Amino acid sequence: MDGLIAATAIAHELTLATCNTKDFEGFGLELFDPWTA
């Protein structure tokens, strides 16, 4: 499921907001953790 979420964010040039940034680090997309910001 993480791959589908990452692919959608990449296809639409979006920043992915998640508290699980470790799960998405290898996909090469911009990540934002609103819980630590």
PDBQT receptor file of N, H, CA, C and O in Angstrom, charges set to zero:
ATOM      1  N   MET A   1       0.818  -1.183   0.000  1.00  0.00    +0.000 N 
ATOM      2  CA  MET A   1       0.000   0.000   0.000  1.00  0.00    +0.000 C 
ATOM      3  C   MET A   1       0.871   1.259   0.000  1.00  0.00    +0.000 C 
ATOM      4  O   MET A   1       0.501   2.266  -0.603  1.00  0.00    +0.000 OA
ATOM      5  N   ASP A   2       2.030   1.208   0.675  1.00  0.00    +0.000 N 
ATOM      6  H   ASP A   2       2.331   0.389   1.165  1.00  0.00    +0.000 HD
ATOM      7  CA  ASP A   2       2.915   2.368   0.695  1.00  0.00    +0.000 C 
ATOM      8  C   ASP A   2       3.359   2.740  -0.713  1.00  0.00    +0.000 C 
ATOM      9  O   ASP A   2       3.475   3.920  -1.044  1.00  0.00    +0.000 OA
ATOM     10  N   GLY A   3       3.606   1.728  -1.540  1.00  0.00    +0.000 N 
ATOM     11  H   GLY A   3       3.511   0.769  -1.272  1.00  0.00    +0.000 HD
ATOM     12  CA  GLY A   3       4.023   1.980  -2.915  1.00  0.00    +0.000 C 
ATOM     13  C   GLY A   3       2.959   2.701  -3.719  1.00  0.00    +0.000 C 
ATOM     14  O   GLY A   3       3.275   3.588  -4.513  1.00  0.00    +0.000 OA
ATOM     15  N   LEU A   4       1.716   2.336  -3.526  1.00  0.00    +0.000 N 
ATOM     16  H   LEU A   4       1.460   1.615  -2.881  1.00  0.00    +0.000 HD
ATOM     17  CA  LEU A   4       0.613   2.993  -4.231  1.00  0.00    +0.000 C 
ATOM     18  C   LEU A   4       0.477   4.445  -3.786  1.00  0.00    +0.000 C 
ATOM     19  O   LEU A   4       0.264   5.330  -4.615  1.00  0.00    +0.000 OA
ATOM     20  N   ILE A   5       0.596   4.690  -2.504  1.00  0.00    +0.000 N 
ATOM     21  H   ILE A   5       0.769   3.970  -1.831  1.00  0.00    +0.000 HD
ATOM     22  CA  ILE A   5       0.528   6.058  -1.985  1.00  0.00    +0.000 C 
ATOM     23  C   ILE A   5       1.689   6.883  -2.529  1.00  0.00    +0.000 C 
ATOM     24  O   ILE A   5       1.497   8.017  -2.968  1.00  0.00    +0.000 OA
ATOM     25  N   ALA A   6       2.891   6.315  -2.500  1.00  0.00    +0.000 N 
ATOM     26  H   ALA A   6       3.047   5.394  -2.143  1.00  0.00    +0.000 HD
ATOM     27  CA  ALA A   6       4.066   7.019  -3.007  1.00  0.00    +0.000 C 
ATOM     28  C   ALA A   6       3.943   7.292  -4.503  1.00  0.00    +0.000 C 
ATOM     29  O   ALA A   6       4.268   8.389  -4.956  1.00  0.00    +0.000 OA
ATOM     30  N   ALA A   7       3.483   6.318  -5.270  1.00  0.00    +0.000 N 
ATOM     31  H   ALA A   7       3.219   5.427  -4.902  1.00  0.00    +0.000 HD
ATOM     32  CA  ALA A   7       3.335   6.495  -6.714  1.00  0.00    +0.000 C 
ATOM     33  C   ALA A   7       2.328   7.590  -7.038  1.00  0.00    +0.000 C 
ATOM     34  O   ALA A   7       2.535   8.367  -7.970  1.00  0.00    +0.000 OA
ATOM     35  N   THR A   8       1.252   7.659  -6.286  1.00  0.00    +0.000 N 
ATOM     36  H   THR A   8       1.084   7.029  -5.528  1.00  0.00    +0.000 HD
ATOM     37  CA  THR A   8       0.253   8.704  -6.499  1.00  0.00    +0.000 C 
ATOM     38  C   THR A   8       0.845  10.077  -6.212  1.00  0.00    +0.000 C 
ATOM     39  O   THR A   8       0.631  11.017  -6.978  1.00  0.00    +0.000 OA
ATOM     40  N   ALA A   9       1.583  10.200  -5.123  1.00  0.00    +0.000 N 
ATOM     41  H   ALA A   9       1.757   9.437  -4.501  1.00  0.00    +0.000 HD
ATOM     42  CA  ALA A   9       2.214  11.474  -4.779  1.00  0.00    +0.000 C 
ATOM     43  C   ALA A   9       3.235  11.885  -5.836  1.00  0.00    +0.000 C 
ATOM     44  O   ALA A   9       3.308  13.057  -6.204  1.00  0.00    +0.000 OA
ATOM     45  N   ILE A  10       4.017  10.932  -6.324  1.00  0.00    +0.000 N 
ATOM     46  H   ILE A  10       3.958   9.980  -6.025  1.00  0.00    +0.000 HD
ATOM     47  CA  ILE A  10       5.017  11.227  -7.352  1.00  0.00    +0.000 C 
ATOM     48  C   ILE A  10       4.346  11.636  -8.655  1.00  0.00    +0.000 C 
ATOM     49  O   ILE A  10       4.765  12.608  -9.285  1.00  0.00    +0.000 OA
ATOM     50  N   ALA A  11       3.318  10.916  -9.067  1.00  0.00    +0.000 N 
ATOM     51  H   ALA A  11       2.978  10.127  -8.555  1.00  0.00    +0.000 HD
ATOM     52  CA  ALA A  11       2.634  11.194 -10.331  1.00  0.00    +0.000 C 
ATOM     53  C   ALA A  11       2.004  12.583 -10.353  1.00  0.00    +0.000 C 
ATOM     54  O   ALA A  11       1.907  13.214 -11.406  1.00  0.00    +0.000 OA
ATOM     55  N   HIS A  12       1.580  13.048  -9.190  1.00  0.00    +0.000 N 
ATOM     56  H   HIS A  12       1.659  12.535  -8.335  1.00  0.00    +0.000 HD
ATOM     57  CA  HIS A  12       0.917  14.353  -9.112  1.00  0.00    +0.000 C 
ATOM     58  C   HIS A  12       1.837  15.435  -8.547  1.00  0.00    +0.000 C 
ATOM     59  O   HIS A  12       1.392  16.540  -8.236  1.00  0.00    +0.000 OA
ATOM     60  N   GLU A  13       3.135  15.101  -8.416  1.00  0.00    +0.000 N 
ATOM     61  H   GLU A  13       3.496  14.204  -8.668  1.00  0.00    +0.000 HD
ATOM     62  CA  GLU A  13       4.152  16.029  -7.914  1.00  0.00    +0.000 C 
ATOM     63  C   GLU A  13       3.739  16.647  -6.578  1.00  0.00    +0.000 C 
ATOM     64  O   GLU A  13       3.799  17.863  -6.396  1.00  0.00    +0.000 OA
ATOM     65  N   LEU A  14       3.318  15.787  -5.649  1.00  0.00    +0.000 N 
ATOM     66  H   LEU A  14       3.269  14.799  -5.797  1.00  0.00    +0.000 HD
ATOM     67  CA  LEU A  14       2.850  16.223  -4.336  1.00  0.00    +0.000 C 
ATOM     68  C   LEU A  14       3.891  15.957  -3.260  1.00  0.00    +0.000 C 
ATOM     69  O   LEU A  14       4.761  15.100  -3.416  1.00  0.00    +0.000 OA
ATOM     70  N   THR A  15       3.791  16.696  -2.179  1.00  0.00    +0.000 N 
ATOM     71  H   THR A  15       3.084  17.393  -2.052  1.00  0.00    +0.000 HD
ATOM     72  CA  THR A  15       4.541  16.403  -0.964  1.00  0.00    +0.000 C 
ATOM     73  C   THR A  15       3.680  15.483  -0.117  1.00  0.00    +0.000 C 
ATOM     74  O   THR A  15       2.498  15.753   0.095  1.00  0.00    +0.000 OA
ATOM     75  N   LEU A  16       4.259  14.416   0.358  1.00  0.00    +0.000 N 
ATOM     76  H   LEU A  16       5.220  14.197   0.185  1.00  0.00    +0.000 HD
ATOM     77  CA  LEU A  16       3.515  13.453   1.163  1.00  0.00    +0.000 C 
ATOM     78  C   LEU A  16       3.644  13.807   2.641  1.00  0.00    +0.000 C 
ATOM     79  O   LEU A  16       4.750  13.831   3.183  1.00  0.00    +0.000 OA
ATOM     80  N   ALA A  17       2.526  14.078   3.287  1.00  0.00    +0.000 N 
ATOM     81  H   ALA A  17       1.628  14.058   2.847  1.00  0.00    +0.000 HD
ATOM     82  CA  ALA A  17       2.506  14.359   4.724  1.00  0.00    +0.000 C 
ATOM     83  C   ALA A  17       2.183  13.068   5.466  1.00  0.00    +0.000 C 
ATOM     84  O   ALA A  17       1.121  12.477   5.268  1.00  0.00    +0.000 OA
ATOM     85  N   THR A  18       3.102  12.636   6.320  1.00  0.00    +0.000 N 
ATOM     86  H   THR A  18       3.964  13.116   6.481  1.00  0.00    +0.000 HD
ATOM     87  CA  THR A  18       2.929  11.387   7.059  1.00  0.00    +0.000 C 
ATOM     88  C   THR A  18       3.804  11.399   8.302  1.00  0.00    +0.000 C 
ATOM     89  O   THR A  18       4.852  12.045   8.329  1.00  0.00    +0.000 OA
ATOM     90  N   CYS A  19       3.372  10.686   9.326  1.00  0.00    +0.000 N 
ATOM     91  H   CYS A  19       2.520  10.162   9.305  1.00  0.00    +0.000 HD
ATOM     92  CA  CYS A  19       4.233  10.517  10.501  1.00  0.00    +0.000 C 
ATOM     93  C   CYS A  19       5.144   9.300  10.316  1.00  0.00    +0.000 C 
ATOM     94  O   CYS A  19       6.041   9.070  11.127  1.00  0.00    +0.000 OA
ATOM     95  N   ASN A  20       4.920   8.525   9.261  1.00  0.00    +0.000 N 
ATOM     96  H   ASN A  20       4.191   8.712   8.602  1.00  0.00    +0.000 HD
ATOM     97  CA  ASN A  20       5.718   7.327   8.968  1.00  0.00    +0.000 C 
ATOM     98  C   ASN A  20       6.719   7.610   7.848  1.00  0.00    +0.000 C 
ATOM     99  O   ASN A  20       6.716   6.921   6.827  1.00  0.00    +0.000 OA
ATOM    100  N   THR A  21       7.568   8.606   8.029  1.00  0.00    +0.000 N 
ATOM    101  H   THR A  21       7.571   9.165   8.858  1.00  0.00    +0.000 HD
ATOM    102  CA  THR A  21       8.498   8.984   6.969  1.00  0.00    +0.000 C 
ATOM    103  C   THR A  21       9.474   7.859   6.625  1.00  0.00    +0.000 C 
ATOM    104  O   THR A  21       9.905   7.753   5.477  1.00  0.00    +0.000 OA
ATOM    105  N   LYS A  22       9.828   7.020   7.596  1.00  0.00    +0.000 N 
ATOM    106  H   LYS A  22       9.478   7.106   8.528  1.00  0.00    +0.000 HD
ATOM    107  CA  LYS A  22      10.757   5.913   7.318  1.00  0.00    +0.000 C 
ATOM    108  C   LYS A  22      10.212   4.969   6.250  1.00  0.00    +0.000 C 
ATOM    109  O   LYS A  22      10.978   4.403   5.470  1.00  0.00    +0.000 OA
ATOM    110  N   ASP A  23       8.904   4.800   6.214  1.00  0.00    +0.000 N 
ATOM    111  H   ASP A  23       8.281   5.259   6.848  1.00  0.00    +0.000 HD
ATOM    112  CA  ASP A  23       8.289   3.891   5.249  1.00  0.00    +0.000 C 
ATOM    113  C   ASP A  23       8.394   4.401   3.816  1.00  0.00    +0.000 C 
ATOM    114  O   ASP A  23       8.250   3.619   2.876  1.00  0.00    +0.000 OA
ATOM    115  N   PHE A  24       8.642   5.698   3.632  1.00  0.00    +0.000 N 
ATOM    116  H   PHE A  24       8.759   6.333   4.395  1.00  0.00    +0.000 HD
ATOM    117  CA  PHE A  24       8.618   6.288   2.299  1.00  0.00    +0.000 C 
ATOM    118  C   PHE A  24       9.964   6.858   1.867  1.00  0.00    +0.000 C 
ATOM    119  O   PHE A  24      10.045   7.456   0.794  1.00  0.00    +0.000 OA
ATOM    120  N   GLU A  25      11.020   6.698   2.656  1.00  0.00    +0.000 N 
ATOM    121  H   GLU A  25      10.954   6.213   3.527  1.00  0.00    +0.000 HD
ATOM    122  CA  GLU A  25      12.308   7.313   2.356  1.00  0.00    +0.000 C 
ATOM    123  C   GLU A  25      12.932   6.824   1.056  1.00  0.00    +0.000 C 
ATOM    124  O   GLU A  25      13.640   7.594   0.408  1.00  0.00    +0.000 OA
ATOM    125  N   GLY A  26      12.708   5.603   0.655  1.00  0.00    +0.000 N 
ATOM    126  H   GLY A  26      12.133   4.978   1.182  1.00  0.00    +0.000 HD
ATOM    127  CA  GLY A  26      13.351   5.063  -0.535  1.00  0.00    +0.000 C 
ATOM    128  C   GLY A  26      12.659   5.380  -1.845  1.00  0.00    +0.000 C 
ATOM    129  O   GLY A  26      13.136   4.966  -2.901  1.00  0.00    +0.000 OA
ATOM    130  N   PHE A  27      11.557   6.096  -1.809  1.00  0.00    +0.000 N 
ATOM    131  H   PHE A  27      11.169   6.432  -0.950  1.00  0.00    +0.000 HD
ATOM    132  CA  PHE A  27      10.783   6.340  -3.022  1.00  0.00    +0.000 C 
ATOM    133  C   PHE A  27      11.203   7.600  -3.775  1.00  0.00    +0.000 C 
ATOM    134  O   PHE A  27      10.802   7.783  -4.924  1.00  0.00    +0.000 OA
ATOM    135  N   GLY A  28      11.989   8.461  -3.167  1.00  0.00    +0.000 N 
ATOM    136  H   GLY A  28      12.315   8.313  -2.233  1.00  0.00    +0.000 HD
ATOM    137  CA  GLY A  28      12.465   9.654  -3.850  1.00  0.00    +0.000 C 
ATOM    138  C   GLY A  28      11.427  10.755  -3.991  1.00  0.00    +0.000 C 
ATOM    139  O   GLY A  28      11.419  11.477  -4.988  1.00  0.00    +0.000 OA
ATOM    140  N   LEU A  29      10.559  10.889  -3.013  1.00  0.00    +0.000 N 
ATOM    141  H   LEU A  29      10.565  10.302  -2.203  1.00  0.00    +0.000 HD
ATOM    142  CA  LEU A  29       9.583  11.968  -3.057  1.00  0.00    +0.000 C 
ATOM    143  C   LEU A  29       9.759  12.868  -1.845  1.00  0.00    +0.000 C 
ATOM    144  O   LEU A  29      10.391  12.488  -0.858  1.00  0.00    +0.000 OA
ATOM    145  N   GLU A  30       9.191  14.069  -1.932  1.00  0.00    +0.000 N 
ATOM    146  H   GLU A  30       8.678  14.377  -2.733  1.00  0.00    +0.000 HD
ATOM    147  CA  GLU A  30       9.302  15.016  -0.839  1.00  0.00    +0.000 C 
ATOM    148  C   GLU A  30       8.360  14.606   0.291  1.00  0.00    +0.000 C 
ATOM    149  O   GLU A  30       7.173  14.359   0.076  1.00  0.00    +0.000 OA
ATOM    150  N   LEU A  31       8.922  14.542   1.503  1.00  0.00    +0.000 N 
ATOM    151  H   LEU A  31       9.886  14.744   1.677  1.00  0.00    +0.000 HD
ATOM    152  CA  LEU A  31       8.149  14.116   2.669  1.00  0.00    +0.000 C 
ATOM    153  C   LEU A  31       8.019  15.260   3.664  1.00  0.00    +0.000 C 
ATOM    154  O   LEU A  31       8.908  16.105   3.773  1.00  0.00    +0.000 OA
ATOM    155  N   PHE A  32       6.918  15.280   4.378  1.00  0.00    +0.000 N 
ATOM    156  H   PHE A  32       6.196  14.593   4.289  1.00  0.00    +0.000 HD
ATOM    157  CA  PHE A  32       6.673  16.264   5.426  1.00  0.00    +0.000 C 
ATOM    158  C   PHE A  32       6.026  15.551   6.605  1.00  0.00    +0.000 C 
ATOM    159  O   PHE A  32       5.006  14.879   6.456  1.00  0.00    +0.000 OA
ATOM    160  N   ASP A  33       6.635  15.707   7.778  1.00  0.00    +0.000 N 
ATOM    161  H   ASP A  33       7.464  16.253   7.899  1.00  0.00    +0.000 HD
ATOM    162  CA  ASP A  33       6.078  15.109   8.996  1.00  0.00    +0.000 C 
ATOM    163  C   ASP A  33       5.469  16.231   9.834  1.00  0.00    +0.000 C 
ATOM    164  O   ASP A  33       6.200  16.936  10.530  1.00  0.00    +0.000 OA
ATOM    165  N   PRO A  34       4.156  16.411   9.785  1.00  0.00    +0.000 N 
ATOM    166  CA  PRO A  34       3.528  17.517  10.508  1.00  0.00    +0.000 C 
ATOM    167  C   PRO A  34       3.595  17.360  12.027  1.00  0.00    +0.000 C 
ATOM    168  O   PRO A  34       3.370  18.328  12.753  1.00  0.00    +0.000 OA
ATOM    169  N   TRP A  35       3.897  16.172  12.511  1.00  0.00    +0.000 N 
ATOM    170  H   TRP A  35       4.080  15.385  11.921  1.00  0.00    +0.000 HD
ATOM    171  CA  TRP A  35       3.981  15.947  13.943  1.00  0.00    +0.000 C 
ATOM    172  C   TRP A  35       5.302  16.431  14.521  1.00  0.00    +0.000 C 
ATOM    173  O   TRP A  35       5.410  16.613  15.734  1.00  0.00    +0.000 OA
ATOM    174  N   THR A  36       6.304  16.641  13.684  1.00  0.00    +0.000 N 
ATOM    175  H   THR A  36       6.216  16.493  12.699  1.00  0.00    +0.000 HD
ATOM    176  CA  THR A  36       7.596  17.132  14.169  1.00  0.00    +0.000 C 
ATOM    177  C   THR A  36       7.877  18.549  13.701  1.00  0.00    +0.000 C 
ATOM    178  O   THR A  36       8.892  19.130  14.086  1.00  0.00    +0.000 OA
ATOM    179  N   ALA A  37       7.018  19.113  12.892  1.00  0.00    +0.000 N 
ATOM    180  H   ALA A  37       6.193  18.641  12.580  1.00  0.00    +0.000 HD
ATOM    181  CA  ALA A  37       7.236  20.471  12.354  1.00  0.00    +0.000 C 
ATOM    182  C   ALA A  37       6.830  21.528  13.351  1.00  0.00    +0.000 C 
ATOM    183  O   ALA A  37       6.944  22.720  13.068  1.00  0.00    +0.000 OA
TER     184      ALA A  37
